[in-house]
Amino acid sequence: MENRLQIYNTLIRRVESFIPNEEGKVSMYTCGPTVYHFAHVGNLRSYIMEDLLEKTLRYAGYEVKRVMNITDVGHLSSDADTGEDKMLKGAKREHKTVMEIAKFYTDAFFDDCAKLNIKMPDVVEPATNCIPEFIHMVEVLLEKGYAYEAGGNVYFDTSKLEDYYVFSSQSEKELLVGVRDDVEEDANKRNRNDFVLWFTRSKFEDQALKWESPWGIGYPGWHIECSCISMKHLGEYMDIHCGGVDNIFPHHTNEIAQSESYLGHKWCNYWVHVHHLTDKTGKMSKSKGDFLTLSLLESKGYDPRVYRFFCLQSHYRKPLEFSYEALDNTVAAYEKLVKRVGSLKKGGEVDREKFNAYRQRFEEALCDDLNSSMALTVLYDMLKEDMGDATKYALAEDFDRVLSLDLTAAYAEKEADKGVDAELERYILEKIEERKGAKKEKNFARADEIRAELLEKGIILEDTREGVKWKRNIPWKRG
């Protein structure tokens, strides 16, 4: 590849050149949602940046196969195998079956992804589809001596590994801070960090989904599903595994432990993690109760593409603080950007030399550890460059294959939305005449009130030498 991707690999804690197992082809796995509730915008930041990575790889000429799981069983309310199954928790909350909850929130998740222009993965696999694979992996781990039965459950024995803490040189005590909920002691475990591969005892009486297994009727632990689903669709050697930084420990740590013990060799070469979205109170979390969803942003008038733009302005490895003030600034920047692109004259000859030069700069920015803010700077520099509109328009279309901001379509979409029906137009003209009369009578307070009334309906008045003109003020929102 002309531009070799440089990416931060959490496994070695530095940026390195990306070299896939097979020339020109990339196997990529992303941890999918646990579909017991809506995704919050912090979750969605990870999926936006993972989408950016996939599209960057494709832009750079790689053939990509991306797989994502859907967790519809086995994920307990603590990442450390304790508490209630999140799916069962959702079912109880809404008085529905677990599978009804899974279907509803899976659909809601992919609706959000579509609004954010996130590409659908090549393979999406629910955990409940892969019970035979889970059972087989547990059987092999038992045979190899990496697992043991205790109290009706099957556990992975972390003491069998030379280096369980593969992602960090930190001490065990420091790493445990990464667990999102308090750890309840499990008396069945030989070692504190052993984790469950298969449950038959653990809130089991309430468990809605359960299957026959060699160890009794039960259900899989959460960590095993990503290992098995990725191997099912991507084979024994994987190039890239993605997730949020909160997946590093224990989830991804446990995935590596069980996968490499099962396979007998290194499993995945590159681990890419997206940092948290925060607000003034700290990291966004569903456990806070009232959390920020994409639908809530839409209800406040924000176009989902504005949120994508907001995320792209920051590096994926840096915490990003959300505020409505920051999002409002992004609205203004997005509107200005797509208006500039939308005003370009279409047609004409493309200057191939300048096109190739800017494309090279754009790709170099992306290949520098997904430097999306620098890629946007290249876009702005290109729009200011002294060259023909045809070349600029072609470059904007080309860049948008990765940015996915609808650069060439959004403004036309907004302009088409500006039409008004006859009744509204009649109302506007009547108000303009009323305002004209109020100003003639020097009732400027009433004139200002009329301007404000029209603004509430999305109409902006402009006083010009030719008289009063009006236009629609369409916010960047859908629906």
C-alpha positions as CSV (number, residue, x, y, z in Angstrom):
1,M,0.0,0.0,0.0
2,E,1.3,3.5,-0.9
3,N,0.4,4.9,2.6
4,R,1.1,2.4,5.3
5,L,-1.4,2.8,8.1
6,Q,0.2,3.8,11.4
7,I,-2.0,2.8,14.3
8,Y,-1.7,2.8,18.1
9,N,-1.7,-0.8,19.3
10,T,-2.9,-1.1,22.9
11,L,-1.1,-4.5,23.1
12,I,2.3,-3.0,22.8
13,R,1.3,0.6,24.0
14,R,2.7,2.4,21.0
15,V,2.0,3.5,17.4
16,E,3.2,1.0,14.8
17,S,2.9,0.2,11.1
18,F,-0.1,-2.0,10.3
19,I,0.8,-5.2,8.5
20,P,-2.1,-7.6,7.9
21,N,-1.7,-11.3,8.0
22,E,-2.7,-11.6,4.3
23,E,-1.5,-9.0,1.9
24,G,-4.2,-6.5,0.9
25,K,-6.9,-8.1,3.1
26,V,-7.9,-7.1,6.7
27,S,-9.9,-9.2,9.2
28,M,-11.5,-6.8,11.7
29,Y,-13.7,-7.5,14.7
30,T,-15.7,-4.9,16.8
31,C,-17.4,-5.6,20.1
32,G,-21.1,-5.0,19.5
33,P,-23.8,-3.8,21.9
34,T,-25.5,-5.6,24.7
35,V,-29.0,-5.0,23.5
36,Y,-30.8,-4.5,26.8
37,H,-31.3,-0.7,26.4
38,F,-30.6,2.1,23.9
39,A,-27.0,3.0,23.1
40,H,-25.9,6.3,24.6
41,V,-23.9,8.8,22.6
42,G,-20.7,7.7,24.4
43,N,-21.2,4.2,23.1
44,L,-21.9,5.6,19.6
45,R,-18.6,7.5,19.6
46,S,-16.8,4.2,19.6
47,Y,-18.8,2.9,16.7
48,I,-18.2,6.1,14.7
49,M,-14.5,5.9,15.2
50,E,-14.4,2.2,14.4
51,D,-16.4,3.0,11.2
52,L,-13.7,5.6,10.4
53,L,-11.0,3.0,10.8
54,E,-12.8,0.5,8.5
55,K,-13.4,3.2,5.9
56,T,-9.8,4.4,6.1
57,L,-8.6,0.9,5.4
58,R,-10.9,0.6,2.4
59,Y,-9.8,4.1,1.2
60,A,-6.2,3.0,1.5
61,G,-7.0,0.0,-0.8
62,Y,-7.5,-2.9,1.6
63,E,-10.2,-5.4,1.3
64,V,-11.9,-5.5,4.7
65,K,-14.1,-8.1,6.4
66,R,-15.6,-6.7,9.5
67,V,-17.5,-8.8,12.1
68,M,-19.6,-7.6,15.0
69,N,-21.4,-9.6,17.8
70,I,-24.7,-8.8,19.4
71,T,-24.7,-9.7,23.1
72,D,-28.2,-11.1,23.8
73,V,-27.2,-13.4,26.6
74,G,-24.5,-13.8,29.2
75,H,-23.4,-10.2,30.0
76,L,-23.9,-9.7,33.7
77,S,-24.4,-6.3,35.4
78,S,-20.7,-6.4,36.4
79,D,-18.0,-7.0,33.8
80,A,-16.4,-9.3,36.4
81,D,-19.1,-12.1,36.1
82,T,-21.3,-10.9,39.0
83,G,-24.8,-9.6,39.3
84,E,-27.9,-10.0,37.1
85,D,-27.9,-10.7,33.4
86,K,-28.3,-7.4,31.6
87,M,-30.8,-8.9,29.2
88,L,-32.9,-10.2,32.0
89,K,-32.7,-6.9,33.7
90,G,-34.0,-5.1,30.6
91,A,-36.8,-7.7,30.2
92,K,-38.0,-7.1,33.8
93,R,-37.8,-3.4,33.4
94,E,-40.1,-3.4,30.4
95,H,-42.2,-6.5,31.1
96,K,-41.2,-8.2,27.9
97,T,-39.4,-11.4,27.0
98,V,-35.6,-11.4,26.7
99,M,-35.8,-12.0,22.9
100,E,-38.4,-9.2,22.5
101,I,-36.0,-6.9,24.3
102,A,-33.1,-8.1,22.1
103,K,-35.0,-7.5,18.8
104,F,-36.2,-4.1,19.8
105,Y,-32.8,-2.7,21.0
106,T,-30.9,-4.4,18.1
107,D,-33.1,-2.6,15.7
108,A,-32.8,0.7,17.6
109,F,-29.0,0.3,17.6
110,F,-28.8,-0.1,13.8
111,D,-31.3,2.7,13.3
112,D,-28.8,5.0,15.2
113,C,-25.9,3.6,13.1
114,A,-27.8,4.4,9.9
115,K,-28.5,8.0,11.0
116,L,-24.8,8.4,11.8
117,N,-23.8,7.0,8.4
118,I,-22.0,4.0,10.1
119,K,-21.6,1.2,7.6
120,M,-23.2,-2.1,8.5
121,P,-20.6,-4.7,9.4
122,D,-20.1,-7.5,6.8
123,V,-21.2,-10.0,9.5
124,V,-23.5,-9.4,12.5
125,E,-23.9,-12.5,14.8
126,P,-26.0,-12.7,17.9
127,A,-24.5,-14.7,20.8
128,T,-27.5,-17.0,21.0
129,N,-26.7,-18.3,17.5
130,C,-23.4,-19.7,18.6
131,I,-24.1,-21.9,21.6
132,P,-22.4,-25.0,20.0
133,E,-19.2,-23.0,19.4
134,F,-19.1,-21.8,23.0
135,I,-19.6,-25.3,24.4
136,H,-16.8,-26.7,22.1
137,M,-14.3,-24.0,23.2
138,V,-15.1,-24.7,26.9
139,E,-14.6,-28.5,26.3
140,V,-11.2,-27.9,24.7
141,L,-10.1,-25.5,27.5
142,L,-11.0,-28.2,30.1
143,E,-9.1,-30.9,28.1
144,K,-6.0,-28.7,28.0
145,G,-6.1,-27.9,31.7
146,Y,-6.9,-24.2,31.3
147,A,-10.4,-24.5,32.9
148,Y,-12.0,-26.2,35.9
149,E,-15.5,-27.0,37.2
150,A,-16.6,-25.7,40.6
151,G,-20.0,-25.1,42.1
152,G,-21.8,-26.0,38.9
153,N,-19.9,-23.4,36.8
154,V,-16.9,-23.7,34.5
155,Y,-14.1,-21.2,35.1
156,F,-10.9,-20.2,33.2
157,D,-7.8,-20.7,35.4
158,T,-5.7,-17.5,35.0
159,S,-2.9,-19.0,37.1
160,K,-2.0,-21.2,34.1
161,L,-0.9,-18.2,32.1
162,E,2.6,-16.7,32.3
163,D,1.2,-13.2,31.6
164,Y,-2.5,-12.7,32.2
165,Y,-2.2,-8.8,32.2
166,V,-1.1,-8.6,28.6
167,F,-2.3,-5.0,28.1
168,S,-0.5,-3.4,31.0
169,S,2.5,-3.5,33.3
170,Q,0.3,-2.2,36.0
171,S,-0.2,-4.2,39.2
172,E,-3.3,-6.4,39.7
173,K,-4.7,-3.9,42.2
174,E,-4.4,-1.0,39.7
175,L,-5.9,-3.0,36.9
176,L,-9.0,-3.8,38.9
177,V,-9.9,-0.1,38.8
178,G,-10.9,-0.8,35.2
179,V,-13.8,-3.0,36.3
180,R,-17.0,-0.9,36.0
181,D,-18.8,-2.3,39.0
182,D,-17.8,-3.5,42.4
183,V,-16.5,-7.1,42.4
184,E,-18.4,-9.6,44.5
185,E,-16.3,-12.4,45.7
186,D,-17.1,-15.8,44.1
187,A,-16.1,-18.6,46.5
188,N,-15.9,-21.1,43.6
189,K,-12.9,-19.4,42.1
190,R,-9.4,-20.6,42.7
191,N,-8.0,-17.2,41.8
192,R,-9.6,-13.8,42.2
193,N,-9.3,-13.0,38.4
194,D,-10.6,-16.4,37.1
195,F,-13.7,-15.9,35.0
196,V,-16.7,-17.9,34.1
197,L,-16.9,-19.7,30.8
198,W,-20.2,-21.5,31.4
199,F,-22.8,-20.9,34.1
200,T,-25.2,-23.3,35.7
201,R,-25.2,-21.5,39.0
202,S,-25.3,-17.7,39.3
203,K,-28.7,-16.1,39.5
204,F,-29.6,-19.1,37.4
205,E,-33.1,-19.6,38.8
206,D,-34.1,-16.3,37.1
207,Q,-32.2,-16.9,33.8
208,A,-34.6,-16.9,30.8
209,L,-32.2,-18.3,28.2
210,K,-30.5,-21.7,28.9
211,W,-29.2,-24.6,27.0
212,E,-28.1,-28.2,27.5
213,S,-24.4,-28.7,28.0
214,P,-22.0,-31.4,29.4
215,W,-22.0,-29.4,32.7
216,G,-25.8,-29.1,33.0
217,I,-28.4,-26.7,31.8
218,G,-26.9,-23.2,31.7
219,Y,-25.7,-20.3,29.6
220,P,-22.3,-18.9,28.4
221,G,-20.2,-16.3,30.1
222,W,-20.0,-12.9,28.3
223,H,-16.3,-13.0,27.5
224,I,-16.4,-16.2,25.4
225,E,-18.8,-15.0,22.8
226,C,-16.4,-12.6,21.0
227,S,-13.7,-15.2,20.9
228,C,-15.9,-17.8,19.3
229,I,-17.8,-15.5,16.9
230,S,-14.6,-13.9,15.6
231,M,-13.1,-17.4,15.0
232,K,-16.2,-18.6,13.3
233,H,-16.1,-15.9,10.7
234,L,-12.5,-14.7,10.6
235,G,-10.5,-17.8,11.4
236,E,-7.7,-18.5,13.9
237,Y,-5.7,-15.4,13.0
238,M,-7.2,-11.9,13.2
239,D,-5.7,-8.5,12.3
240,I,-7.7,-5.9,14.3
241,H,-9.9,-6.1,17.3
242,C,-11.7,-2.9,18.4
243,G,-13.7,-1.6,21.4
244,G,-14.0,1.1,24.0
245,V,-11.2,1.6,26.5
246,D,-13.5,0.2,29.2
247,N,-13.3,-3.2,27.3
248,I,-9.6,-3.5,27.9
249,F,-10.0,-5.1,31.3
250,P,-11.4,-7.5,32.0
251,H,-13.2,-8.2,28.7
252,H,-10.4,-8.1,26.1
253,T,-7.9,-9.4,28.6
254,N,-10.1,-12.5,29.1
255,E,-10.7,-12.8,25.4
256,I,-6.9,-13.1,24.8
257,A,-6.5,-15.5,27.7
258,Q,-9.1,-18.0,26.5
259,S,-8.5,-17.6,22.8
260,E,-4.8,-18.1,22.8
261,S,-5.0,-21.0,25.3
262,Y,-7.6,-22.6,23.0
263,L,-5.6,-22.0,19.8
264,G,-2.1,-22.5,21.1
265,H,-0.8,-19.4,19.3
266,K,-1.2,-15.6,19.1
267,W,-4.7,-14.7,18.1
268,C,-5.0,-11.0,17.2
269,N,-2.1,-8.6,16.3
270,Y,-3.7,-5.1,16.7
271,W,-6.0,-3.9,19.5
272,V,-7.6,-0.5,18.9
273,H,-9.5,1.2,21.7
274,V,-11.6,4.4,21.6
275,H,-11.5,6.7,24.6
276,H,-14.5,7.8,26.7
277,L,-17.0,10.5,25.9
278,T,-17.5,12.5,29.1
279,D,-19.6,15.3,30.3
280,K,-19.0,17.6,33.3
281,T,-20.0,14.7,35.7
282,G,-17.6,12.2,34.2
283,K,-17.8,9.2,31.9
284,M,-21.3,8.6,30.3
285,S,-22.9,5.4,31.6
286,K,-26.3,3.8,31.5
287,S,-26.0,3.1,35.2
288,K,-26.7,6.8,35.8
289,G,-30.3,6.2,34.8
290,D,-31.1,9.2,32.6
291,F,-28.5,9.0,29.8
292,L,-28.0,10.8,26.6
293,T,-29.2,9.0,23.5
294,L,-29.1,10.0,19.8
295,S,-32.9,10.2,19.8
296,L,-32.8,12.7,22.6
297,L,-30.3,14.8,20.6
298,E,-32.7,14.6,17.6
299,S,-35.6,15.7,19.8
300,K,-33.6,18.8,20.6
301,G,-33.2,19.6,16.9
302,Y,-29.7,18.2,16.3
303,D,-28.9,16.3,13.1
304,P,-27.1,13.0,13.9
305,R,-24.5,14.0,11.3
306,V,-23.6,17.0,13.4
307,Y,-22.7,14.5,16.2
308,R,-20.6,12.5,13.9
309,F,-18.8,15.7,12.8
310,F,-18.4,16.6,16.5
311,C,-16.6,13.2,17.1
312,L,-14.4,13.5,14.1
313,Q,-13.0,16.8,15.3
314,S,-11.3,15.0,18.1
315,H,-8.7,12.1,18.1
316,Y,-10.1,8.7,19.0
317,R,-7.5,8.2,21.8
318,K,-8.4,11.3,23.6
319,P,-11.3,11.8,26.0
320,L,-14.0,14.0,24.4
321,E,-16.2,16.2,26.6
322,F,-19.7,16.7,25.5
323,S,-21.7,19.9,26.1
324,Y,-24.6,21.4,24.3
325,E,-22.5,24.6,23.8
326,A,-19.8,22.6,22.0
327,L,-22.5,20.8,19.9
328,D,-24.0,24.2,19.0
329,N,-20.6,25.3,17.8
330,T,-20.4,22.2,15.7
331,V,-23.8,22.9,14.2
332,A,-22.6,26.3,13.0
333,A,-19.4,24.8,11.6
334,Y,-21.2,21.9,9.8
335,E,-23.8,24.3,8.3
336,K,-21.0,26.5,7.0
337,L,-19.0,23.6,5.6
338,V,-21.8,21.9,3.7
339,K,-23.0,25.3,2.4
340,R,-19.5,25.9,1.0
341,V,-19.5,22.5,-0.7
342,G,-23.1,22.8,-1.8
343,S,-22.3,26.2,-3.5
344,L,-19.6,24.5,-5.8
345,K,-20.5,24.5,-9.4
346,K,-20.8,21.0,-10.7
347,G,-19.4,19.8,-14.0
348,G,-16.2,20.8,-15.8
349,E,-12.7,19.3,-16.0
350,V,-11.0,17.9,-12.9
351,D,-7.4,19.0,-12.4
352,R,-5.9,15.5,-11.8
353,E,-2.6,16.8,-10.5
354,K,-4.2,18.8,-7.7
355,F,-6.8,16.1,-7.1
356,N,-4.1,13.5,-6.5
357,A,-2.0,15.9,-4.4
358,Y,-4.9,16.6,-2.0
359,R,-6.0,13.0,-2.0
360,Q,-2.5,12.0,-0.9
361,R,-2.6,14.6,1.9
362,F,-6.0,13.4,3.1
363,E,-4.9,9.7,3.1
364,E,-1.7,10.6,4.9
365,A,-3.6,12.3,7.7
366,L,-5.9,9.3,8.1
367,C,-3.1,6.9,8.0
368,D,-1.4,8.8,10.9
369,D,-3.2,6.9,13.6
370,L,-6.6,8.0,12.3
371,N,-5.9,11.7,12.6
372,S,-9.5,12.8,11.7
373,S,-9.0,16.4,12.8
374,M,-6.0,16.7,10.4
375,A,-8.1,15.1,7.7
376,L,-10.7,17.8,8.2
377,T,-8.0,20.4,8.0
378,V,-7.0,19.0,4.6
379,L,-10.7,19.4,3.5
380,Y,-10.8,23.0,4.6
381,D,-7.5,23.8,3.0
382,M,-8.7,22.2,-0.2
383,L,-11.9,24.4,-0.2
384,K,-9.7,27.5,0.2
385,E,-7.3,26.5,-2.6
386,D,-7.4,28.5,-5.9
387,M,-8.6,25.7,-8.2
388,G,-11.8,25.0,-10.2
389,D,-15.0,24.0,-8.6
390,A,-15.1,20.7,-10.4
391,T,-11.9,19.6,-8.7
392,K,-13.1,20.7,-5.3
393,Y,-16.4,19.0,-5.7
394,A,-14.7,15.7,-6.8
395,L,-12.4,15.9,-3.8
396,A,-15.2,16.6,-1.4
397,E,-17.0,13.5,-2.8
398,D,-13.9,11.4,-2.5
399,F,-13.1,12.5,1.1
400,D,-16.7,11.8,2.1
401,R,-16.2,8.1,1.4
402,V,-14.4,8.1,4.8
403,L,-15.9,11.1,6.6
404,S,-19.5,10.2,5.8
405,L,-20.8,13.6,6.5
406,D,-23.0,13.9,3.3
407,L,-20.8,16.8,2.2
408,T,-22.3,17.0,-1.3
409,A,-25.8,16.1,-0.4
410,A,-26.7,17.8,3.0
411,Y,-27.0,21.3,1.7
412,A,-29.1,20.3,-1.3
413,E,-31.3,18.3,1.2
414,K,-31.6,21.4,3.4
415,E,-32.5,23.7,0.5
416,A,-35.1,21.3,-0.7
417,D,-36.6,21.5,2.7
418,K,-37.1,25.3,2.4
419,G,-40.3,25.2,0.6
420,V,-43.4,26.5,2.4
421,D,-47.0,25.7,1.8
422,A,-49.5,28.3,0.6
423,E,-51.1,28.8,4.1
424,L,-47.7,29.6,5.7
425,E,-46.7,31.9,2.9
426,R,-50.0,33.8,3.3
427,Y,-49.3,34.1,7.1
428,I,-45.8,35.4,6.5
429,L,-47.0,38.1,4.0
430,E,-49.7,39.2,6.4
431,K,-47.2,39.5,9.3
432,I,-44.8,41.5,7.1
433,E,-47.6,43.9,6.3
434,E,-48.6,44.1,9.9
435,R,-45.0,44.8,10.9
436,K,-44.8,47.5,8.1
437,G,-47.8,49.2,9.6
438,A,-46.4,49.0,13.2
439,K,-43.2,50.6,12.1
440,K,-45.1,53.4,10.3
441,E,-46.9,54.1,13.5
442,K,-43.5,54.0,15.3
443,N,-44.7,51.0,17.4
444,F,-41.3,49.4,17.2
445,A,-42.0,47.0,20.1
446,R,-44.8,45.4,18.1
447,A,-42.5,45.3,15.0
448,D,-39.9,43.4,17.1
449,E,-42.6,41.0,18.4
450,I,-43.7,40.1,14.9
451,R,-40.1,39.4,13.9
452,A,-39.8,37.1,16.9
453,E,-43.1,35.4,16.1
454,L,-41.9,34.6,12.6
455,L,-38.5,33.4,13.9
456,E,-40.3,30.9,16.1
457,K,-41.8,29.5,12.9
458,G,-38.4,29.3,11.3
459,I,-38.7,32.5,9.2
460,I,-36.0,35.1,9.1
461,L,-36.8,38.7,8.0
462,E,-34.3,40.8,6.2
463,D,-34.8,44.6,5.8
464,T,-33.2,45.6,2.4
465,R,-33.3,48.6,0.1
466,E,-35.7,46.7,-2.0
467,G,-38.0,46.1,0.9
468,V,-38.5,43.3,3.4
469,K,-37.4,39.8,2.3
470,W,-37.8,36.5,4.1
471,K,-36.3,33.1,4.1
472,R,-36.6,29.8,5.9
473,N,-34.2,29.0,8.8
474,I,-33.9,25.2,8.7
475,P,-31.9,23.8,11.7
476,W,-29.7,20.9,11.0
477,K,-32.1,18.2,12.1
478,R,-34.1,15.4,10.5
479,G,-37.8,14.8,10.7
